[in-house]
Amino acid sequence: MNNITFAAHYSLKGGIKAMLIIDSKDCENIDKALKKYKKKFEKSKTLLQLRERQTFTKPSITRRAQVLKAIYKQKLASGQIEE
């Protein structure tokens, strides 16, 4: 089994760098390996973390958004709001 490494380097706090490694079989197409890489990258939520770190959000605003989301979900579950 060959190791095909698609590197997605990003910095975490403390200078730690992360990398995704995709294992590929000898007969596997490069397109399939890229597809695996994209799925693994999406599941790791790397892009979301990077976007969150670009701007600072005050903790009070984060909490307020969570409360509003919970209220909305509760109303949706009780039938007060229809989708």
PDB file with SEQRES, HELIX, SHEET and CRYST1 records, atoms N, CA, C and O in Angstrom:
SEQRES   1 A   83  MET ASN ASN ILE THR PHE ALA ALA HIS TYR SER LEU LYS          
SEQRES   2 A   83  GLY GLY ILE LYS ALA MET LEU ILE ILE ASP SER LYS ASP          
SEQRES   3 A   83  CYS GLU ASN ILE ASP LYS ALA LEU LYS LYS TYR LYS LYS          
SEQRES   4 A   83  LYS PHE GLU LYS SER LYS THR LEU LEU GLN LEU ARG GLU          
SEQRES   5 A   83  ARG GLN THR PHE THR LYS PRO SER ILE THR ARG ARG ALA          
SEQRES   6 A   83  GLN VAL LEU LYS ALA ILE TYR LYS GLN LYS LEU ALA SER          
SEQRES   7 A   83  GLY GLN ILE GLU GLU                                          
HELIX    1 AA1 ILE A   30  SER A   44  1                                  15    
HELIX    2 AA2 THR A   46  GLN A   54  1                                   9    
HELIX    3 AA3 PRO A   59  SER A   78  1                                  20    
CRYST1    1.000    1.000    1.000  90.00  90.00  90.00 P 1           1          
ATOM      1  N   MET A   1       0.845  -1.171   0.000  1.00  0.00           N  
ATOM      2  CA  MET A   1       0.000   0.000   0.000  1.00  0.00           C  
ATOM      3  C   MET A   1       0.896   1.242   0.000  1.00  0.00           C  
ATOM      4  O   MET A   1       1.793   1.376   0.832  1.00  0.00           O  
ATOM      5  N   ASN A   2       0.642   2.127  -0.928  1.00  0.00           N  
ATOM      6  CA  ASN A   2       1.391   3.377  -0.994  1.00  0.00           C  
ATOM      7  C   ASN A   2       0.685   4.429  -0.172  1.00  0.00           C  
ATOM      8  O   ASN A   2      -0.544   4.470  -0.112  1.00  0.00           O  
ATOM      9  N   ASN A   3       1.465   5.270   0.453  1.00  0.00           N  
ATOM     10  CA  ASN A   3       0.892   6.401   1.165  1.00  0.00           C  
ATOM     11  C   ASN A   3       0.972   7.612   0.267  1.00  0.00           C  
ATOM     12  O   ASN A   3       2.062   8.086  -0.055  1.00  0.00           O  
ATOM     13  N   ILE A   4      -0.163   8.107  -0.134  1.00  0.00           N  
ATOM     14  CA  ILE A   4      -0.216   9.353  -0.875  1.00  0.00           C  
ATOM     15  C   ILE A   4      -0.568  10.416   0.146  1.00  0.00           C  
ATOM     16  O   ILE A   4      -1.582  10.316   0.837  1.00  0.00           O  
ATOM     17  N   THR A   5       0.268  11.428   0.238  1.00  0.00           N  
ATOM     18  CA  THR A   5       0.054  12.458   1.233  1.00  0.00           C  
ATOM     19  C   THR A   5      -0.407  13.733   0.558  1.00  0.00           C  
ATOM     20  O   THR A   5       0.319  14.326  -0.240  1.00  0.00           O  
ATOM     21  N   PHE A   6      -1.611  14.146   0.882  1.00  0.00           N  
ATOM     22  CA  PHE A   6      -2.101  15.441   0.472  1.00  0.00           C  
ATOM     23  C   PHE A   6      -1.976  16.309   1.712  1.00  0.00           C  
ATOM     24  O   PHE A   6      -2.641  16.064   2.718  1.00  0.00           O  
ATOM     25  N   ALA A   7      -1.141  17.302   1.641  1.00  0.00           N  
ATOM     26  CA  ALA A   7      -0.879  18.101   2.829  1.00  0.00           C  
ATOM     27  C   ALA A   7      -1.818  19.292   2.913  1.00  0.00           C  
ATOM     28  O   ALA A   7      -1.937  20.077   1.972  1.00  0.00           O  
ATOM     29  N   ALA A   8      -2.465  19.409   4.025  1.00  0.00           N  
ATOM     30  CA  ALA A   8      -3.290  20.578   4.329  1.00  0.00           C  
ATOM     31  C   ALA A   8      -2.714  21.170   5.597  1.00  0.00           C  
ATOM     32  O   ALA A   8      -3.171  20.862   6.698  1.00  0.00           O  
ATOM     33  N   HIS A   9      -1.734  22.000   5.449  1.00  0.00           N  
ATOM     34  CA  HIS A   9      -1.078  22.581   6.613  1.00  0.00           C  
ATOM     35  C   HIS A   9      -1.859  23.797   7.084  1.00  0.00           C  
ATOM     36  O   HIS A   9      -2.243  24.654   6.288  1.00  0.00           O  
ATOM     37  N   TYR A  10      -2.083  23.857   8.358  1.00  0.00           N  
ATOM     38  CA  TYR A  10      -2.669  25.034   8.962  1.00  0.00           C  
ATOM     39  C   TYR A  10      -2.122  25.141  10.368  1.00  0.00           C  
ATOM     40  O   TYR A  10      -1.812  24.137  11.009  1.00  0.00           O  
ATOM     41  N   SER A  11      -2.010  26.356  10.833  1.00  0.00           N  
ATOM     42  CA  SER A  11      -1.436  26.586  12.152  1.00  0.00           C  
ATOM     43  C   SER A  11      -2.511  26.598  13.213  1.00  0.00           C  
ATOM     44  O   SER A  11      -3.568  27.208  13.049  1.00  0.00           O  
ATOM     45  N   LEU A  12      -2.228  25.926  14.284  1.00  0.00           N  
ATOM     46  CA  LEU A  12      -3.080  25.967  15.458  1.00  0.00           C  
ATOM     47  C   LEU A  12      -2.387  26.830  16.499  1.00  0.00           C  
ATOM     48  O   LEU A  12      -1.266  27.294  16.290  1.00  0.00           O  
ATOM     49  N   LYS A  13      -3.054  27.038  17.606  1.00  0.00           N  
ATOM     50  CA  LYS A  13      -2.431  27.808  18.670  1.00  0.00           C  
ATOM     51  C   LYS A  13      -1.187  27.077  19.143  1.00  0.00           C  
ATOM     52  O   LYS A  13      -1.186  25.853  19.274  1.00  0.00           O  
ATOM     53  N   GLY A  14      -0.142  27.825  19.395  1.00  0.00           N  
ATOM     54  CA  GLY A  14       1.094  27.220  19.863  1.00  0.00           C  
ATOM     55  C   GLY A  14       1.990  26.766  18.722  1.00  0.00           C  
ATOM     56  O   GLY A  14       2.996  26.098  18.964  1.00  0.00           O  
ATOM     57  N   GLY A  15       1.648  27.114  17.475  1.00  0.00           N  
ATOM     58  CA  GLY A  15       2.495  26.783  16.341  1.00  0.00           C  
ATOM     59  C   GLY A  15       2.407  25.343  15.875  1.00  0.00           C  
ATOM     60  O   GLY A  15       3.259  24.894  15.109  1.00  0.00           O  
ATOM     61  N   ILE A  16       1.396  24.609  16.318  1.00  0.00           N  
ATOM     62  CA  ILE A  16       1.235  23.223  15.904  1.00  0.00           C  
ATOM     63  C   ILE A  16       0.667  23.216  14.493  1.00  0.00           C  
ATOM     64  O   ILE A  16      -0.265  23.960  14.186  1.00  0.00           O  
ATOM     65  N   LYS A  17       1.234  22.373  13.638  1.00  0.00           N  
ATOM     66  CA  LYS A  17       0.718  22.253  12.283  1.00  0.00           C  
ATOM     67  C   LYS A  17       0.072  20.894  12.116  1.00  0.00           C  
ATOM     68  O   LYS A  17       0.538  19.897  12.668  1.00  0.00           O  
ATOM     69  N   ALA A  18      -1.001  20.865  11.354  1.00  0.00           N  
ATOM     70  CA  ALA A  18      -1.729  19.617  11.138  1.00  0.00           C  
ATOM     71  C   ALA A  18      -1.640  19.221   9.666  1.00  0.00           C  
ATOM     72  O   ALA A  18      -1.511  20.075   8.789  1.00  0.00           O  
ATOM     73  N   MET A  19      -1.710  17.908   9.407  1.00  0.00           N  
ATOM     74  CA  MET A  19      -1.653  17.419   8.047  1.00  0.00           C  
ATOM     75  C   MET A  19      -2.582  16.219   7.914  1.00  0.00           C  
ATOM     76  O   MET A  19      -2.662  15.379   8.810  1.00  0.00           O  
ATOM     77  N   LEU A  20      -3.274  16.149   6.797  1.00  0.00           N  
ATOM     78  CA  LEU A  20      -4.129  15.011   6.506  1.00  0.00           C  
ATOM     79  C   LEU A  20      -3.354  14.027   5.638  1.00  0.00           C  
ATOM     80  O   LEU A  20      -2.674  14.427   4.694  1.00  0.00           O  
ATOM     81  N   ILE A  21      -3.459  12.749   5.959  1.00  0.00           N  
ATOM     82  CA  ILE A  21      -2.770  11.717   5.185  1.00  0.00           C  
ATOM     83  C   ILE A  21      -3.807  10.746   4.652  1.00  0.00           C  
ATOM     84  O   ILE A  21      -4.634  10.229   5.403  1.00  0.00           O  
ATOM     85  N   ILE A  22      -3.757  10.504   3.364  1.00  0.00           N  
ATOM     86  CA  ILE A  22      -4.678   9.598   2.705  1.00  0.00           C  
ATOM     87  C   ILE A  22      -3.906   8.369   2.249  1.00  0.00           C  
ATOM     88  O   ILE A  22      -2.916   8.487   1.526  1.00  0.00           O  
ATOM     89  N   ASP A  23      -4.356   7.185   2.669  1.00  0.00           N  
ATOM     90  CA  ASP A  23      -3.745   5.939   2.217  1.00  0.00           C  
ATOM     91  C   ASP A  23      -4.378   5.533   0.894  1.00  0.00           C  
ATOM     92  O   ASP A  23      -5.599   5.558   0.742  1.00  0.00           O  
ATOM     93  N   SER A  24      -3.538   5.161  -0.052  1.00  0.00           N  
ATOM     94  CA  SER A  24      -4.037   4.821  -1.368  1.00  0.00           C  
ATOM     95  C   SER A  24      -3.485   3.471  -1.793  1.00  0.00           C  
ATOM     96  O   SER A  24      -2.339   3.142  -1.485  1.00  0.00           O  
ATOM     97  N   LYS A  25      -4.292   2.685  -2.500  1.00  0.00           N  
ATOM     98  CA  LYS A  25      -3.846   1.407  -3.030  1.00  0.00           C  
ATOM     99  C   LYS A  25      -3.075   1.652  -4.325  1.00  0.00           C  
ATOM    100  O   LYS A  25      -3.179   2.729  -4.913  1.00  0.00           O  
ATOM    101  N   ASP A  26      -2.312   0.671  -4.768  1.00  0.00           N  
ATOM    102  CA  ASP A  26      -1.514   0.824  -5.980  1.00  0.00           C  
ATOM    103  C   ASP A  26      -2.371   1.088  -7.214  1.00  0.00           C  
ATOM    104  O   ASP A  26      -2.008   1.906  -8.059  1.00  0.00           O  
ATOM    105  N   CYS A  27      -3.501   0.401  -7.321  1.00  0.00           N  
ATOM    106  CA  CYS A  27      -4.326   0.509  -8.505  1.00  0.00           C  
ATOM    107  C   CYS A  27      -5.378   1.612  -8.404  1.00  0.00           C  
ATOM    108  O   CYS A  27      -6.175   1.787  -9.326  1.00  0.00           O  
ATOM    109  N   GLU A  28      -5.393   2.355  -7.299  1.00  0.00           N  
ATOM    110  CA  GLU A  28      -6.432   3.355  -7.107  1.00  0.00           C  
ATOM    111  C   GLU A  28      -6.167   4.599  -7.955  1.00  0.00           C  
ATOM    112  O   GLU A  28      -5.033   5.059  -8.084  1.00  0.00           O  
ATOM    113  N   ASN A  29      -7.218   5.113  -8.512  1.00  0.00           N  
ATOM    114  CA  ASN A  29      -7.146   6.297  -9.347  1.00  0.00           C  
ATOM    115  C   ASN A  29      -6.870   7.530  -8.481  1.00  0.00           C  
ATOM    116  O   ASN A  29      -7.281   7.586  -7.322  1.00  0.00           O  
ATOM    117  N   ILE A  30      -6.170   8.516  -9.052  1.00  0.00           N  
ATOM    118  CA  ILE A  30      -5.860   9.729  -8.301  1.00  0.00           C  
ATOM    119  C   ILE A  30      -7.133  10.510  -7.984  1.00  0.00           C  
ATOM    120  O   ILE A  30      -7.204  11.203  -6.969  1.00  0.00           O  
ATOM    121  N   ASP A  31      -8.141  10.397  -8.856  1.00  0.00           N  
ATOM    122  CA  ASP A  31      -9.408  11.087  -8.609  1.00  0.00           C  
ATOM    123  C   ASP A  31     -10.096  10.548  -7.355  1.00  0.00           C  
ATOM    124  O   ASP A  31     -10.666  11.308  -6.573  1.00  0.00           O  
ATOM    125  N   LYS A  32     -10.035   9.223  -7.172  1.00  0.00           N  
ATOM    126  CA  LYS A  32     -10.636   8.627  -5.972  1.00  0.00           C  
ATOM    127  C   LYS A  32      -9.890   9.077  -4.722  1.00  0.00           C  
ATOM    128  O   LYS A  32     -10.504   9.343  -3.689  1.00  0.00           O  
ATOM    129  N   ALA A  33      -8.568   9.161  -4.817  1.00  0.00           N  
ATOM    130  CA  ALA A  33      -7.772   9.603  -3.671  1.00  0.00           C  
ATOM    131  C   ALA A  33      -8.097  11.058  -3.333  1.00  0.00           C  
ATOM    132  O   ALA A  33      -8.194  11.416  -2.159  1.00  0.00           O  
ATOM    133  N   LEU A  34      -8.265  11.890  -4.352  1.00  0.00           N  
ATOM    134  CA  LEU A  34      -8.627  13.288  -4.109  1.00  0.00           C  
ATOM    135  C   LEU A  34     -10.012  13.394  -3.478  1.00  0.00           C  
ATOM    136  O   LEU A  34     -10.243  14.242  -2.616  1.00  0.00           O  
ATOM    137  N   LYS A  35     -10.925  12.539  -3.905  1.00  0.00           N  
ATOM    138  CA  LYS A  35     -12.273  12.528  -3.337  1.00  0.00           C  
ATOM    139  C   LYS A  35     -12.215  12.157  -1.854  1.00  0.00           C  
ATOM    140  O   LYS A  35     -12.893  12.764  -1.026  1.00  0.00           O  
ATOM    141  N   LYS A  36     -11.387  11.141  -1.526  1.00  0.00           N  
ATOM    142  CA  LYS A  36     -11.212  10.749  -0.123  1.00  0.00           C  
ATOM    143  C   LYS A  36     -10.643  11.903   0.690  1.00  0.00           C  
ATOM    144  O   LYS A  36     -11.069  12.161   1.816  1.00  0.00           O  
ATOM    145  N   TYR A  37      -9.666  12.598   0.093  1.00  0.00           N  
ATOM    146  CA  TYR A  37      -9.033  13.727   0.765  1.00  0.00           C  
ATOM    147  C   TYR A  37     -10.061  14.820   1.059  1.00  0.00           C  
ATOM    148  O   TYR A  37     -10.100  15.359   2.165  1.00  0.00           O  
ATOM    149  N   LYS A  38     -10.891  15.145   0.068  1.00  0.00           N  
ATOM    150  CA  LYS A  38     -11.890  16.192   0.250  1.00  0.00           C  
ATOM    151  C   LYS A  38     -12.871  15.840   1.362  1.00  0.00           C  
ATOM    152  O   LYS A  38     -13.232  16.697   2.169  1.00  0.00           O  
ATOM    153  N   LYS A  39     -13.304  14.579   1.406  1.00  0.00           N  
ATOM    154  CA  LYS A  39     -14.230  14.143   2.460  1.00  0.00           C  
ATOM    155  C   LYS A  39     -13.565  14.245   3.832  1.00  0.00           C  
ATOM    156  O   LYS A  39     -14.169  14.734   4.787  1.00  0.00           O  
ATOM    157  N   LYS A  40     -12.321  13.782   3.922  1.00  0.00           N  
ATOM    158  CA  LYS A  40     -11.607  13.803   5.197  1.00  0.00           C  
ATOM    159  C   LYS A  40     -11.375  15.241   5.654  1.00  0.00           C  
ATOM    160  O   LYS A  40     -11.479  15.549   6.841  1.00  0.00           O  
ATOM    161  N   PHE A  41     -11.057  16.124   4.693  1.00  0.00           N  
ATOM    162  CA  PHE A  41     -10.832  17.533   4.996  1.00  0.00           C  
ATOM    163  C   PHE A  41     -12.112  18.173   5.509  1.00  0.00           C  
ATOM    164  O   PHE A  41     -12.079  18.948   6.465  1.00  0.00           O  
ATOM    165  N   GLU A  42     -13.242  17.854   4.880  1.00  0.00           N  
ATOM    166  CA  GLU A  42     -14.525  18.411   5.299  1.00  0.00           C  
ATOM    167  C   GLU A  42     -14.917  17.918   6.687  1.00  0.00           C  
ATOM    168  O   GLU A  42     -15.429  18.690   7.498  1.00  0.00           O  
ATOM    169  N   LYS A  43     -14.679  16.624   6.969  1.00  0.00           N  
ATOM    170  CA  LYS A  43     -15.019  16.057   8.272  1.00  0.00           C  
ATOM    171  C   LYS A  43     -14.161  16.642   9.390  1.00  0.00           C  
ATOM    172  O   LYS A  43     -14.610  16.733  10.532  1.00  0.00           O  
ATOM    173  N   SER A  44     -12.935  17.036   9.070  1.00  0.00           N  
ATOM    174  CA  SER A  44     -12.051  17.576  10.099  1.00  0.00           C  
ATOM    175  C   SER A  44     -12.421  19.008  10.497  1.00  0.00           C  
ATOM    176  O   SER A  44     -11.932  19.522  11.503  1.00  0.00           O  
ATOM    177  N   LYS A  45     -13.278  19.643   9.712  1.00  0.00           N  
ATOM    178  CA  LYS A  45     -13.759  21.005   9.971  1.00  0.00           C  
ATOM    179  C   LYS A  45     -12.629  22.014  10.085  1.00  0.00           C  
ATOM    180  O   LYS A  45     -12.707  22.972  10.855  1.00  0.00           O  
ATOM    181  N   THR A  46     -11.597  21.789   9.322  1.00  0.00           N  
ATOM    182  CA  THR A  46     -10.434  22.670   9.329  1.00  0.00           C  
ATOM    183  C   THR A  46     -10.787  24.052   8.824  1.00  0.00           C  
ATOM    184  O   THR A  46     -10.409  25.058   9.424  1.00  0.00           O  
ATOM    185  N   LEU A  47     -11.510  24.101   7.726  1.00  0.00           N  
ATOM    186  CA  LEU A  47     -11.860  25.377   7.123  1.00  0.00           C  
ATOM    187  C   LEU A  47     -12.731  26.219   8.043  1.00  0.00           C  
ATOM    188  O   LEU A  47     -12.565  27.436   8.122  1.00  0.00           O  
ATOM    189  N   LEU A  48     -13.663  25.568   8.739  1.00  0.00           N  
ATOM    190  CA  LEU A  48     -14.513  26.291   9.681  1.00  0.00           C  
ATOM    191  C   LEU A  48     -13.691  26.905  10.806  1.00  0.00           C  
ATOM    192  O   LEU A  48     -13.923  28.045  11.209  1.00  0.00           O  
ATOM    193  N   GLN A  49     -12.728  26.136  11.307  1.00  0.00           N  
ATOM    194  CA  GLN A  49     -11.874  26.645  12.390  1.00  0.00           C  
ATOM    195  C   GLN A  49     -11.062  27.844  11.926  1.00  0.00           C  
ATOM    196  O   GLN A  49     -10.919  28.822  12.661  1.00  0.00           O  
ATOM    197  N   LEU A  50     -10.529  27.774  10.707  1.00  0.00           N  
ATOM    198  CA  LEU A  50      -9.739  28.884  10.185  1.00  0.00           C  
ATOM    199  C   LEU A  50     -10.587  30.140  10.019  1.00  0.00           C  
ATOM    200  O   LEU A  50     -10.142  31.242  10.340  1.00  0.00           O  
ATOM    201  N   ARG A  51     -11.800  29.973   9.520  1.00  0.00           N  
ATOM    202  CA  ARG A  51     -12.689  31.129   9.333  1.00  0.00           C  
ATOM    203  C   ARG A  51     -13.096  31.736  10.670  1.00  0.00           C  
ATOM    204  O   ARG A  51     -13.212  32.956  10.786  1.00  0.00           O  
ATOM    205  N   GLU A  52     -13.314  30.894  11.682  1.00  0.00           N  
ATOM    206  CA  GLU A  52     -13.673  31.401  13.002  1.00  0.00           C  
ATOM    207  C   GLU A  52     -12.532  32.216  13.603  1.00  0.00           C  
ATOM    208  O   GLU A  52     -12.774  33.199  14.305  1.00  0.00           O  
ATOM    209  N   ARG A  53     -11.317  31.823  13.339  1.00  0.00           N  
ATOM    210  CA  ARG A  53     -10.155  32.506  13.929  1.00  0.00           C  
ATOM    211  C   ARG A  53      -9.821  33.819  13.230  1.00  0.00           C  
ATOM    212  O   ARG A  53      -9.034  34.606  13.755  1.00  0.00           O  
ATOM    213  N   GLN A  54     -10.403  34.072  12.055  1.00  0.00           N  
ATOM    214  CA  GLN A  54     -10.078  35.303  11.332  1.00  0.00           C  
ATOM    215  C   GLN A  54     -10.621  36.538  12.038  1.00  0.00           C  
ATOM    216  O   GLN A  54     -10.003  37.602  11.992  1.00  0.00           O  
ATOM    217  N   THR A  55     -11.759  36.405  12.683  1.00  0.00           N  
ATOM    218  CA  THR A  55     -12.340  37.539  13.390  1.00  0.00           C  
ATOM    219  C   THR A  55     -12.621  37.147  14.832  1.00  0.00           C  
ATOM    220  O   THR A  55     -12.870  35.982  15.141  1.00  0.00           O  
ATOM    221  N   PHE A  56     -12.576  38.138  15.699  1.00  0.00           N  
ATOM    222  CA  PHE A  56     -12.861  37.894  17.111  1.00  0.00           C  
ATOM    223  C   PHE A  56     -14.334  38.162  17.368  1.00  0.00           C  
ATOM    224  O   PHE A  56     -14.858  39.211  16.993  1.00  0.00           O  
ATOM    225  N   THR A  57     -14.993  37.219  18.005  1.00  0.00           N  
ATOM    226  CA  THR A  57     -16.387  37.380  18.398  1.00  0.00           C  
ATOM    227  C   THR A  57     -16.449  37.370  19.916  1.00  0.00           C  
ATOM    228  O   THR A  57     -15.935  36.462  20.570  1.00  0.00           O  
ATOM    229  N   LYS A  58     -17.081  38.387  20.457  1.00  0.00           N  
ATOM    230  CA  LYS A  58     -17.181  38.475  21.906  1.00  0.00           C  
ATOM    231  C   LYS A  58     -17.976  37.290  22.447  1.00  0.00           C  
ATOM    232  O   LYS A  58     -18.929  36.843  21.809  1.00  0.00           O  
ATOM    233  N   PRO A  59     -17.591  36.775  23.624  1.00  0.00           N  
ATOM    234  CA  PRO A  59     -18.301  35.634  24.211  1.00  0.00           C  
ATOM    235  C   PRO A  59     -19.785  35.909  24.438  1.00  0.00           C  
ATOM    236  O   PRO A  59     -20.605  34.998  24.321  1.00  0.00           O  
ATOM    237  N   SER A  60     -20.142  37.161  24.763  1.00  0.00           N  
ATOM    238  CA  SER A  60     -21.551  37.481  24.994  1.00  0.00           C  
ATOM    239  C   SER A  60     -22.357  37.338  23.702  1.00  0.00           C  
ATOM    240  O   SER A  60     -23.511  36.913  23.737  1.00  0.00           O  
ATOM    241  N   ILE A  61     -21.766  37.686  22.578  1.00  0.00           N  
ATOM    242  CA  ILE A  61     -22.449  37.559  21.285  1.00  0.00           C  
ATOM    243  C   ILE A  61     -22.604  36.087  20.921  1.00  0.00           C  
ATOM    244  O   ILE A  61     -23.639  35.682  20.393  1.00  0.00           O  
ATOM    245  N   THR A  62     -21.582  35.290  21.199  1.00  0.00           N  
ATOM    246  CA  THR A  62     -21.650  33.854  20.933  1.00  0.00           C  
ATOM    247  C   THR A  62     -22.753  33.204  21.755  1.00  0.00           C  
ATOM    248  O   THR A  62     -23.544  32.417  21.236  1.00  0.00           O  
ATOM    249  N   ARG A  63     -22.799  33.543  23.052  1.00  0.00           N  
ATOM    250  CA  ARG A  63     -23.829  32.996  23.929  1.00  0.00           C  
ATOM    251  C   ARG A  63     -25.225  33.411  23.482  1.00  0.00           C  
ATOM    252  O   ARG A  63     -26.154  32.604  23.494  1.00  0.00           O  
ATOM    253  N   ARG A  64     -25.366  34.668  23.088  1.00  0.00           N  
ATOM    254  CA  ARG A  64     -26.664  35.180  22.639  1.00  0.00           C  
ATOM    255  C   ARG A  64     -27.136  34.423  21.396  1.00  0.00           C  
ATOM    256  O   ARG A  64     -28.317  34.097  21.279  1.00  0.00           O  
ATOM    257  N   ALA A  65     -26.223  34.147  20.476  1.00  0.00           N  
ATOM    258  CA  ALA A  65     -26.565  33.398  19.261  1.00  0.00           C  
ATOM    259  C   ALA A  65     -27.004  31.980  19.615  1.00  0.00           C  
ATOM    260  O   ALA A  65     -27.936  31.449  19.011  1.00  0.00           O  
ATOM    261  N   GLN A  66     -26.334  31.366  20.592  1.00  0.00           N  
ATOM    262  CA  GLN A  66     -26.705  30.019  21.022  1.00  0.00           C  
ATOM    263  C   GLN A  66     -28.099  30.012  21.654  1.00  0.00           C  
ATOM    264  O   GLN A  66     -28.885  29.095  21.415  1.00  0.00           O  
ATOM    265  N   VAL A  67     -28.401  31.021  22.451  1.00  0.00           N  
ATOM    266  CA  VAL A  67     -29.711  31.117  23.095  1.00  0.00           C  
ATOM    267  C   VAL A  67     -30.801  31.296  22.045  1.00  0.00           C  
ATOM    268  O   VAL A  67     -31.842  30.642  22.109  1.00  0.00           O  
ATOM    269  N   LEU A  68     -30.566  32.176  21.086  1.00  0.00           N  
ATOM    270  CA  LEU A  68     -31.562  32.404  20.033  1.00  0.00           C  
ATOM    271  C   LEU A  68     -31.789  31.144  19.198  1.00  0.00           C  
ATOM    272  O   LEU A  68     -32.917  30.853  18.800  1.00  0.00           O  
ATOM    273  N   LYS A  69     -30.728  30.406  18.937  1.00  0.00           N  
ATOM    274  CA  LYS A  69     -30.840  29.159  18.183  1.00  0.00           C  
ATOM    275  C   LYS A  69     -31.654  28.130  18.976  1.00  0.00           C  
ATOM    276  O   LYS A  69     -32.493  27.427  18.412  1.00  0.00           O  
ATOM    277  N   ALA A  70     -31.404  28.046  20.279  1.00  0.00           N  
ATOM    278  CA  ALA A  70     -32.135  27.102  21.133  1.00  0.00           C  
ATOM    279  C   ALA A  70     -33.610  27.473  21.196  1.00  0.00           C  
ATOM    280  O   ALA A  70     -34.470  26.594  21.152  1.00  0.00           O  
ATOM    281  N   ILE A  71     -33.911  28.762  21.297  1.00  0.00           N  
ATOM    282  CA  ILE A  71     -35.299  29.219  21.323  1.00  0.00           C  
ATOM    283  C   ILE A  71     -35.996  28.857  20.018  1.00  0.00           C  
ATOM    284  O   ILE A  71     -37.132  28.382  20.022  1.00  0.00           O  
ATOM    285  N   TYR A  72     -35.315  29.081  18.911  1.00  0.00           N  
ATOM    286  CA  TYR A  72     -35.882  28.757  17.601  1.00  0.00           C  
ATOM    287  C   TYR A  72     -36.163  27.261  17.480  1.00  0.00           C  
ATOM    288  O   TYR A  72     -37.228  26.863  17.008  1.00  0.00           O  
ATOM    289  N   LYS A  73     -35.206  26.431  17.906  1.00  0.00           N  
ATOM    290  CA  LYS A  73     -35.388  24.976  17.833  1.00  0.00           C  
ATOM    291  C   LYS A  73     -36.557  24.523  18.702  1.00  0.00           C  
ATOM    292  O   LYS A  73     -37.315  23.631  18.321  1.00  0.00           O  
ATOM    293  N   GLN A  74     -36.697  25.145  19.876  1.00  0.00           N  
ATOM    294  CA  GLN A  74     -37.791  24.791  20.781  1.00  0.00           C  
ATOM    295  C   GLN A  74     -39.149  25.138  20.167  1.00  0.00           C  
ATOM    296  O   GLN A  74     -40.095  24.353  20.241  1.00  0.00           O  
ATOM    297  N   LYS A  75     -39.230  26.321  19.564  1.00  0.00           N  
ATOM    298  CA  LYS A  75     -40.474  26.740  18.919  1.00  0.00           C  
ATOM    299  C   LYS A  75     -40.792  25.835  17.728  1.00  0.00           C  
ATOM    300  O   LYS A  75     -41.952  25.499  17.488  1.00  0.00           O  
ATOM    301  N   LEU A  76     -39.772  25.450  16.999  1.00  0.00           N  
ATOM    302  CA  LEU A  76     -39.944  24.575  15.841  1.00  0.00           C  
ATOM    303  C   LEU A  76     -40.464  23.210  16.276  1.00  0.00           C  
ATOM    304  O   LEU A  76     -41.340  22.636  15.629  1.00  0.00           O  
ATOM    305  N   ALA A  77     -39.916  22.689  17.383  1.00  0.00           N  
ATOM    306  CA  ALA A  77     -40.325  21.379  17.896  1.00  0.00           C  
ATOM    307  C   ALA A  77     -41.749  21.410  18.456  1.00  0.00           C  
ATOM    308  O   ALA A  77     -42.489  20.434  18.341  1.00  0.00           O  
ATOM    309  N   SER A  78     -42.116  22.512  19.049  1.00  0.00           N  
ATOM    310  CA  SER A  78     -43.457  22.605  19.641  1.00  0.00           C  
ATOM    311  C   SER A  78     -44.543  22.917  18.610  1.00  0.00           C  
ATOM    312  O   SER A  78     -45.732  22.809  18.910  1.00  0.00           O  
ATOM    313  N   GLY A  79     -44.141  23.300  17.405  1.00  0.00           N  
ATOM    314  CA  GLY A  79     -45.108  23.562  16.345  1.00  0.00           C  
ATOM    315  C   GLY A  79     -45.529  25.010  16.238  1.00  0.00           C  
ATOM    316  O   GLY A  79     -46.438  25.321  15.469  1.00  0.00           O  
ATOM    317  N   GLN A  80     -44.904  25.908  16.977  1.00  0.00           N  
ATOM    318  CA  GLN A  80     -45.246  27.330  16.881  1.00  0.00           C  
ATOM    319  C   GLN A  80     -44.759  27.924  15.562  1.00  0.00           C  
ATOM    320  O   GLN A  80     -45.360  28.859  15.033  1.00  0.00           O  
ATOM    321  N   ILE A  81     -43.665  27.374  15.035  1.00  0.00           N  
ATOM    322  CA  ILE A  81     -43.104  27.831  13.760  1.00  0.00           C  
ATOM    323  C   ILE A  81     -43.179  26.677  12.777  1.00  0.00           C  
ATOM    324  O   ILE A  81     -42.842  25.541  13.112  1.00  0.00           O  
ATOM    325  N   GLU A  82     -43.621  26.970  11.566  1.00  0.00           N  
ATOM    326  CA  GLU A  82     -43.666  25.940  10.524  1.00  0.00           C  
ATOM    327  C   GLU A  82     -42.575  26.210   9.513  1.00  0.00           C  
ATOM    328  O   GLU A  82     -42.330  27.358   9.144  1.00  0.00           O  
ATOM    329  N   GLU A  83     -41.924  25.158   9.068  1.00  0.00           N  
ATOM    330  CA  GLU A  83     -40.864  25.316   8.072  1.00  0.00           C  
ATOM    331  C   GLU A  83     -41.424  25.553   6.715  1.00  0.00           C  
ATOM    332  O   GLU A  83     -40.670  25.709   5.754  1.00  0.00           O  
TER     333      GLU A  83                                                      
END                                                                             
